[in-house]
Amino acid sequence: MTDELLDRVRAVDPLPEGSIAPPFESVFAPLADMPRRRGRHRRRRMLGLLLPAVSVAVAIGVMVVAVTLRAGRNANRQRVVATGHRHTPNATSAPTSAPTPSVPAGGMSGIVTVWGAGFSSVGDGVISLQQCLRCEPDGNQTSHSTDTEWLLTTSDGGRSWTRTARGYYIQRPLLAGQDGWAGGLQMLSPKQAVGAAEWEPGSGIARYFVTRDGGRSWSVAPSAAPNEGGSVASLVGGAVWAVGLGSNATILRSPPRGERLTATASQPIQGEYTNVHVEGAGAGSAYVVNADVPRQAFATHDDGRTWQRLTPPPCTGKYAFARLDAAFRQTVWLTCLSGNDRTPRLVRSVDGGRSWRQLSVDWGDDGPQQLAAVNADVAWALNGEGELLRTTNAGATWQPVWSATDARVSPLSRPITKLTASPLPILSVQSADSASIVTLLNRGTTRRAAKLTNLVVYRTANGGQSWQAYPVRL
């Protein structure tokens, strides 16, 4: 009986090396060497003393193991923060993902290009993509190429999708409930292209599009002003601001639930400029910047009836570029690309564009590629390395919350590597805590391009602390 009890305890011995609990061997030694002639009464008494000691030893061992494991987890968490989050000395934990869903089989062949993606806070979403067969690896078309424009839509946040072919594609769709706006290209049929001015396969006319059903169908937005040119609209508080490029750059606006884009009463930009961006900033307010020479910046707070000249952003040089990312009354977020230094920089104004300050953060070699601010303090930004950062203190510090190469939060991502085409993930932000990312899921290669392509949608509702993956089979 003693040997059997000893073997059982050894089998479940939880005590780590170095424990201060009594060793089981020394506890059982007196009993194991006890002469057999001793009476049953003494053995029972010895066992009565021994079993409590064993119970105490086991309890102490369990406590030691629990403390050791907890300390180990804390140490591992601290090591992750120290080595993996070079942007966040104040971060406390790494983002996580939900259980990994199964990878969809098959996929779409040819060169797949995702033009844009947008989600609303109520679960509607849209992804616009193009499939090109017999294209060059870099996506360029030839006389033998055929392309199809596809629209993917969801009404349950990305759990299920409907795919339809469309005669247009849209870029950066913006949804507010069931309403949405986007810039894009209205494709020309072969019959329409006959006699046109040297249209290449897949060419079309730049338009603005509007939806009233959560992105399932889009129509060309009617306009009393030039509707060509700009591919990015601004949707703030239901009002839409856009740039129409004809012979002159024209600032366009539509009120909440409006059906037409109309030119504002006065126009701040005079002449034909191609680097003009407009961003709504709240009721009646908007900002316009132009980084080309002469550099210009304007603001309106009366729906475009009057414009005030501002200090131009610090983007200088022959090929300077300024992209308005977001604006909230007196706060303006802007990505700046100077002519000499080709690394994008993030600058911000907190006084309505009268002065600008560059935000200090290590964005990598390619700088910020996509930025979405939801208020004056909270913004999400995707850099050229496929890493998503988030700030909650107006850009003073940034925390990494997702990465295309981090299997903990993007277990299904398969970014194209060693290929001509290397598209970035596409970011869509719904609120200070909610965001969505669309990435490619590639299988195999052919002619330096992905052989088969599916998509994955990653969504968070807690500021990037955890992510849910939704595979999208194409």
N, C-alpha and C positions, 0 to 999 in steps of 0.2 A: 504493500500500500504506500509506503514511504517513497520507494523508487518511482512508482507510478505518479504520485503527486509531484515529485521533483521534476519528472520529465514533462508533465503538463505545464508547470510554471516556467520551465526553461523555454518551452515552445512559444509562450506568449510574453516572455520577459521584455517589457518596454523600456527598461532602464538604459539610458545612454551611458557611454563610457565617461567616467568622471563623476557619476552621480554620488550624492552623499547618502543615499538609501542603503540599508544593510545588504551586503551581497547574499544571494540566495544560497551559495555553496556553504558559507559559514553558518547560516541559519540552520541548514539541514544537517550539518556534520554531526552534531551531538546525537541526533535522532537516528542517523544512518548507522552509527557505530554502537548503538545501544545493544547490550546482550539480549538474546531472545528469551532468556529465562526470566526477565523481569515481567511482572504481572501485567495483565490487561489494564488494570486500574492506572498504573503509572504511565503506560503508553497514552492512555486517554488524557491524562493530566498534561503530559508533554505536548500532545497535539493541541490541547486547549490553549496552551501558552503560545504554541508556534503559529497556529492559524491567524490569530490577531496580528502577529508580527508580519506574516506574509501579506495580509490585507493592507497593513500600513505601508509596507514596502511597495506593493503594487500601486497604491494610491499616490505615493510620493513619486513613483516612476512616471505615472501618467501625467502628473502635474509638471514634472521636469520636461517631458516630451512636448507638452502643449506650449510651455514657455519657450522652449528651443525653437519649435516650428514657427511660432509667432515672431520671434526675433529674426529668424531666417527670412520670413516674408518681408518684414520691414527693411532688412538689409538689402534684399533684392530690389525692393521698390526704390530705395534710395540710390542704388547703383544705376537703375534705369534712368532716373531723373538726372543724375550727374553726368552720364555719358551720352544719353540719347536726346536730351532736350537742351540744345545749346542756346535756345532763345529764352528759356524760362527758368531762371534761378529760383523762382518762387513756386514752381509747380510742385504738386504733391503726389500725383499719380498719373500713370499712362492711360490713354484711352483704351477701351476694350470693345470687342464686337460680340454680338449674340452668336449662338451656335451656328457654325458654317452650313449654309444650305447646299444642296447638291448642285454640281456644275451641269448646266444644260448641254445636251449632246448636239452635235452638228453645228450649224451656224450659217451665216450669210457669206457667200463667196464674193470675190472681187474686192476692189478697194472701197472700204466703208469709211465715209467721212461724216462725223457728227457735227451738224451746223449749230445746234443750240439746244438747250434744255431749260425748262422752267417748271416750277411747282408752286402750288398755292398752299396756304395753311390748312385748307379743308380737305386736302387729299387729291385734288386734280393735278395732273401733270402732263407734259408734252415733251417729246424728243423729236427733233427734226434731223434726218440723216439722208445721205445719198449713197447709192450703190452703183459703182461704175465697173462694168465688165470690159475686159481688154484695155484697161487703162495702163499707163506707165506706173511704176512703183511709187512715184512721188504724187500720184493722183492726176497728173496731166492727161488730157484726153487726146485721142488720135482719131483719124478718119474712120477707124473700125470700132471705136468705142460706143457703147450704149450705156445710158445711165437712167436710173429710176429714183425719183424723190419719194421718200417714205415719211410718214408721220405716225409716231407711236403715241398713244394716249392712255391714261389711267385715271380712274376715279377713286381708287383706294390706296393712294400713297405709293404705288409702285408694286403692289403684290400681283396684279394682273394687268396685262396690256392688250390693246387692240392696234393692229398694224394696217394701214391703208396707204395706197399709192396716191400721190398728189402732184399737180402740175406746178408746184412751187416749193421752195424751202424757206424756212424762217430762221433768223439768227437772234439769239438772246431773247426768247419769248418771256414776257413778264405777265404774271397772272395775279389778279386780286379777286379772289372768289371765282365766279364764272366769267368775269370780264378779263380781257387780256389784249396786249398790243405787242407788235414785233416788227422789226425791219426784215427784209428778205428779198428774194428774187422770184419774179413771175416768169416761169420758163416759157420758151418759145417752141412751138411744135415745128417739125420739119417744113410744113406748109407755110407757116408764118415766117420762117427764116428765109424762104426763097426770095431773092431780090433784096434782102436786107443788107445792111452795110457789113459784109464780111463776118457774119455771126459764126462763132465757133460752136461745135456741138455742146449742148448744155447751157448755152447762153440765154439770157433773159433780161428783163427790165427790173431795176431796183424799185421796190414798192414798200409801203407800210401796210401792215395787215392788222385786222381786228377780229376778235372772237368774242362770242357771248355765251358759249356753251362749255367753258373750261378747257378750250384748246382742241376740241374734237373737229371743229371746222373753222376755217379762216377765210376772210374775204378781203379784197383790196379796199383799204380805207378811202372813201371819197375825199377829195380835197379841192379847195378853191385856189390852191397855190401849187407851185411845183412840188411833186410828190416823189421825185427821183433822188437817189444819192445816198442819204444816210441809212445805215443799217442798224442803228441802235436808237431805240426810243427811251423815254424816261416816263415812268408811271409812278406818280406820288399822290396819295390821297384821292385816287381815281382820275386825276387830271393827267393829260398826256402832253409832253413836250417833245418836239422832234426838229430835225434840220432837213429842209428840202433844198436840194442842189439843182438849180437850173443854170441860167446865166449868172445868177447871184445866189449867195447863200441866204435862205429864207427861214426864219424861225417860225415854226408851226405849233399850234396848240389846239387841244380839244378839252372841253370841260368834263367833269365826271359824268359818265354815262352818255357822253357826246357821240355823235355818229360821223362827224366831219372834222378834218384837220383844216384849220384856217390860219392864215398869216396873222401874226400879232399886229396891233395898230401901228406900232413903229418898229423899225428894224435896226438893231445895233451894228450889224456887220454890213459894210458896203463893199461890193466887189465880189469876184469869184474866188472863194477860198475853199480848199478841200480839207483843211484840218480844223473844222469848227465842231464844237460839241456843246450841247445844252443839257442841263440837268435841273429838274424841278426841285424845289426846296420847301414846299408847303403851300398853304393857301395863297394863291396869287404870286408866289415867288419862284424865280428861276435864275440860274447863272449860265453865262455863255463865255467860252474861252476860245481863242485862236492862237496857236503857237507859231504860226508862220509870220514872216516879216510883213507888215509890222505886227508885233505881238499885241493882242488885245484881250480885255476881259470886261464883262458887263454884268449887271444885275438888275432885275426888275422885281418890284413888290406890288405891282398893280396889274397883273395879267398881261404884261407886255405893252401897256400903253406908253410907259416911259422907261428908259434904261439909264443907269448910272455907270459911268466909266470907273473901273477898278484898277488896282495895280496888277499888271500881267504876272502870271506865275513864272518862277525862275527857270524856265526852259529856254535856253539860248542856243544859237547856232543855226546853220543853214538848213539842217534837216531836223529841227526840233519838233517835238510832239508833245501835246498835252491832252490827257484823257480825263474828263470829269467823271469821277466814279460815284459820288453821292454828295448831297447837300441837305442841310437841315437848318433853315433860317440863317444864322450867322456862321455856321460851321460848314466848311467845304473840304471834301477829300478829293485829291487829284493825283494821278500818276504822271510823272514828268520824265521826258526823254530828251536830253540835250543833243546838240549836233555833234559835239566832240566826244562826249562820254555816252556810249550807247547802252549803258546799263540803266534800266528804268529806276526811278526813285519815287518814293511816296512823300508828297508834301501836303500840308494842311493849313487852312486858315480858320481862325476862330473869331475873326472880326469882320466877316462878310466880304472877304477878298481884298481888304486894304493892305494886309501883310501876309506873308507865307513863311512856313518853317518846314524844313525837311525833317522827317521822323527817322530817328536812328534805330535801325534794325538790320540784322544780317539776312538779306533776302537771297543770298547765293549769287552766282554769276549772272543769272538772267533777270533778277529783280522781280518785283510783283507783277504777275500776269493777269490776275483777276482779283478785284476787290469789291466787296459789297458791304456797305455800312448801313446799319439799321437805325442808328440814332447818332448823337454827337459823341457817344462814348464807346459803343460796341460796333466792331467791324470784323469781317472775315476776309482773309486774303490768301490766295493760292500762288506759290512761287513757281519758278521754272523747273524745280526739282520734283514737282508733284507733291509738295508738302502744304497742308492747310494750317494756317495760323489764325488765332483769334485774340482780339484785345477787348478788354472791358474798361480800360482807363484812358480812352481817347488816344491810343497809340503809344503810351509811355512804355508799356511792356507787351510782349506777344507770347502766347502759349501755343505750341504745336498740338493740334487735336486730331490730325489724320494725316496719313502719308500713303502714297500709292505703292511704296515699297515695304511697308510695315505689315507683316502678316497678321499681327494682332488685331488690326482694325480694318484691313482690306485683304482678307484671306483669299478672295476670288480674283483680285486684279491681276491681269497679265499685260502690263504695258509693252508696247512694241519696242524691242531693243535691237540694235544693230540693223535697222532697216532705214530706208530713206524717209518714210513717214513716221513721225513720233508725236502724235497728238497728246495734248495735256488733258487731264480730267476737266470736266465742266462743272462749275460751281453754281448752285442756285440757293439763295438764302431766303427763308420765309420770315424769320424773326430773330430776336437776340439769342434765342436758344435753339432754334430749328434751322437745319440746313440740309441740302441734298447734294450729292456728287455723282456724276455719271462717268464711268470708266469703261474701257474696252476690255473684252475677254477674248483673247486670241488663241487659236489652236493651229499650229503648224505654220510653215512659211512657204511661199512660192514666189520666185522672182523678187526677193527682198520685200515682200509684202505678206501680210497675214493671209493664210489660206482660208480660214474660216473665222468669222467674228460674231460674237454675242456681246451683250452689254451687261453691266452690273450697276445698280443704283444703291448707293449707301445713304442712309438717312439717320439723323440724330435729332432728338428732341430735348436734350439736356446739356446743350452747350458743347457737345463733342466728347463728353465723358464716356459715352457708349454709342455704338453704331449698329444698325441693322442692315444686312445685305439682302437685296432683292435681285436675283438673276433675271435677265430679260432675254429670252430666246428669240433670235432672229431667223 
